[in-house]
Amino acid sequence: MKNVKGAVELLNFKTTNTEEFQSIISQEFTTIEQVEPMRKEFYADFRAYTVGQLIFTHVNFPHGISVIPIPGEKWLFLELPLSGQLQLGYLGRDIYFDKNSTDLIVSNEPILYRYQENANHTTVGIDKSMLTAYAQKLVNGQEERELILHPQLLWRTPEADSFRRYLEFISQELVRGGSLFNSPLITTEIQNTIFSMLLTLSDNNYLPLEKQLEEACFPAYVRQARDYIEAHLDRPVSLADITAATGVHVTTLLKGFKQHYEISPMAYLKQKRLEAAHGKLLAAEPLSTSVTKVATQYGFFHLGRFARDYHQLFGELPSETLKR
């Protein structure tokens, strides 16, 4: 296995033999009950990685295949087609996917995956107990019960489209073998971002979609949130961490912070990290540091977006600041 600090490569193999494919996946990853190629030719490119407590798998089946894996009781799955089509059969229903759709799969029963030709597909496996623990942190332990998510997400909103693009970007970076995962800070924030967005976009018994933000804003906990953020600019920070530092419910924090600062706590964190990076670049010697080093120190792993946001805030590119 290849360990890149926060990310570990679990499997990476190619095969033209269905029995070999079934045997390797069953021994090293999860039990495969059935494999049926759609054509005489068979080819599989399979890769699996851990990112924090998440498992990303990427598969490529040029000739199509039907697979029935046995999911573990502790897992739920986000299905993300990158190209081609996928048909899922589970819970007595068929679901059809293309590159514009994503679904949350919650099932302990065998699932039929029918990949059409030229299928490239990513699955994100999420440990239910870890997600439940994160949800409990979001509400500061005010609710302690098993997390229940409804099988499908609301994928026709701008926020959901952003989540899909985020997952796709992480998957592509894993396959590409880029340096994104060299920073434990970034790896932890990727995991926490996925947890937060999943809980926000899904209908669940911790943060139901119809629940209104009715609690009043109390400046004391808004200040606590602000102080916590500013003390942890170069460390992993999630919405759950900020909430825990305040001792209030996440809905109270979100409304109170927005009323006081007109942005969310995570947007405030991003702004303060940009300001910290600006100060670091101003004070740095061009020969002793780089924009990439400063950006990743403060959790910015997409350098293009970092440069865009930096320019919007300071009116110049990070490289221009460093040269001054």
Residue pairs with C-beta under 8 A, 6 or more apart in sequence:
1 8
1 9
1 10
2 8
2 9
2 12
3 9
4 181
4 182
5 181
5 182
5 183
5 184
5 187
6 51
6 52
6 181
6 183
6 184
6 186
6 187
6 188
7 49
7 50
7 51
7 174
7 181
7 187
8 49
8 50
9 47
9 48
9 49
10 28
10 29
10 48
10 49
10 50
10 55
11 24
11 25
11 28
11 29
11 46
11 47
11 48
12 46
12 47
12 48
13 24
13 46
14 43
14 44
14 45
14 46
15 21
15 24
15 43
15 44
16 41
16 42
16 43
16 44
17 42
18 35
18 37
18 42
18 65
21 32
21 35
21 42
21 44
21 46
22 32
22 35
24 46
25 32
25 46
25 69
26 32
29 48
29 57
30 69
30 70
30 71
30 72
31 69
31 70
32 67
32 68
32 69
32 70
33 68
33 69
33 70
33 110
34 66
34 67
34 68
35 65
35 66
35 67
36 65
36 66
36 67
37 63
37 64
37 65
37 66
38 63
38 64
38 65
38 66
38 116
38 117
39 63
39 64
39 117
41 63
42 63
42 65
43 60
43 61
43 62
43 63
44 59
44 60
44 61
44 65
45 59
45 60
46 57
46 58
46 59
47 57
47 58
47 59
47 174
47 175
48 55
48 56
48 57
48 58
49 55
49 56
49 57
49 174
50 56
51 170
51 174
51 181
51 187
51 190
51 191
52 187
52 188
52 190
52 191
53 126
53 127
53 130
53 191
54 124
54 125
54 126
54 190
54 191
54 194
55 124
55 125
56 122
56 123
56 124
56 125
56 170
56 171
56 174
57 122
57 123
57 125
58 120
58 121
58 122
58 171
58 174
58 175
59 115
59 119
59 120
59 121
59 122
59 123
60 119
60 120
60 121
61 84
61 115
61 117
61 119
61 121
62 117
62 118
62 119
63 117
64 114
64 115
64 116
64 117
64 119
65 114
65 115
66 112
66 113
66 114
66 115
67 112
67 113
67 115
68 110
68 111
68 112
68 113
69 110
69 111
69 113
70 110
71 77
71 105
71 107
71 108
71 109
71 110
71 111
72 108
73 108
74 127
74 128
74 129
75 125
75 126
75 127
75 128
76 104
76 105
76 106
76 125
76 126
76 128
76 131
76 149
77 104
77 105
77 123
77 124
77 125
77 126
78 102
78 103
78 104
78 105
78 123
78 124
78 126
78 167
78 198
79 86
79 88
79 97
79 102
79 103
79 104
79 105
79 121
79 123
80 102
80 121
80 122
80 123
80 124
80 164
80 167
80 168
80 171
81 97
81 98
81 99
81 101
81 102
81 119
81 120
81 121
81 122
82 99
82 120
82 121
82 122
82 168
82 171
83 99
83 118
83 119
83 120
84 98
84 99
84 115
84 116
84 117
84 118
84 119
84 120
84 121
85 96
85 97
85 98
85 115
85 116
85 119
86 96
86 97
86 98
86 113
86 114
86 115
86 116
86 119
86 121
87 94
87 95
87 96
87 97
87 112
87 113
87 114
87 116
88 94
88 95
88 96
88 97
88 103
88 105
88 111
88 112
88 113
88 114
89 95
89 111
89 112
89 114
90 105
90 107
90 109
90 110
90 111
90 112
91 107
91 109
91 151
95 103
97 103
101 155
102 153
102 155
102 160
102 163
102 164
102 167
103 151
103 152
103 153
103 155
104 149
104 150
104 151
104 152
104 153
104 198
104 202
105 111
105 151
106 149
106 150
106 151
107 151
115 121
122 167
122 168
122 171
124 167
124 194
126 194
126 195
126 198
128 147
130 195
131 147
131 195
131 198
131 199
132 146
132 147
134 192
134 195
134 196
134 199
134 238
134 240
135 143
135 147
135 199
135 204
135 206
135 207
136 143
136 144
136 206
137 240
137 241
137 243
137 244
138 196
138 199
138 206
138 207
138 239
138 240
138 243
138 250
139 206
139 207
139 243
139 249
139 250
140 243
140 244
140 246
140 247
140 248
140 249
140 250
142 249
143 206
145 205
147 204
147 205
147 206
148 204
148 205
149 202
149 203
149 204
150 202
150 203
150 204
153 160
153 198
153 201
153 202
154 160
154 201
154 202
154 203
154 209
155 161
155 164
157 201
159 197
159 200
159 201
160 201
163 197
163 198
163 201
166 193
166 194
166 197
167 194
169 302
170 180
170 190
173 180
173 181
174 181
180 186
180 301
181 187
182 296
183 296
183 299
183 301
184 236
185 234
185 235
185 236
185 296
185 297
185 299
186 296
186 299
186 301
188 236
188 238
189 236
189 237
189 238
189 299
190 301
192 236
192 238
192 239
192 240
192 241
193 238
195 238
195 240
196 238
196 239
196 240
196 266
199 206
199 207
200 207
203 209
207 250
207 251
211 251
213 251
213 252
213 254
213 255
214 251
215 248
215 249
215 251
215 252
215 255
215 256
216 252
216 256
217 252
217 255
217 256
217 257
217 259
217 260
218 248
218 252
218 256
219 256
219 260
221 246
221 247
221 248
221 252
221 253
221 256
222 246
222 253
222 256
222 257
222 260
222 261
224 245
224 246
224 247
225 242
225 245
225 246
225 253
225 257
225 265
226 261
226 268
228 237
228 241
228 242
228 245
228 246
229 237
229 242
229 265
229 268
229 269
229 272
230 272
232 241
233 269
233 272
233 273
233 276
233 298
234 276
234 297
234 298
234 299
236 299
237 269
239 250
239 265
239 266
240 250
242 253
242 265
242 266
242 269
243 249
243 250
243 253
246 253
248 256
253 265
254 264
254 265
257 263
257 264
257 265
257 268
258 264
261 268
263 271
270 309
271 313
273 298
273 299
273 300
274 298
274 309
274 310
274 313
274 314
275 313
276 298
277 294
277 295
277 297
277 298
277 300
277 306
277 310
277 318
278 310
278 313
278 314
278 321
280 289
280 294
280 297
280 298
281 289
281 291
281 294
281 318
281 321
281 322
282 321
282 324
284 294
284 322
286 322
286 323
289 322
290 322
291 303
291 307
291 318
291 319
291 322
292 303
294 318
295 301
295 303
295 306
295 318
300 306
306 318
307 317
307 318
307 319
310 316
310 317
310 318
311 317
314 321
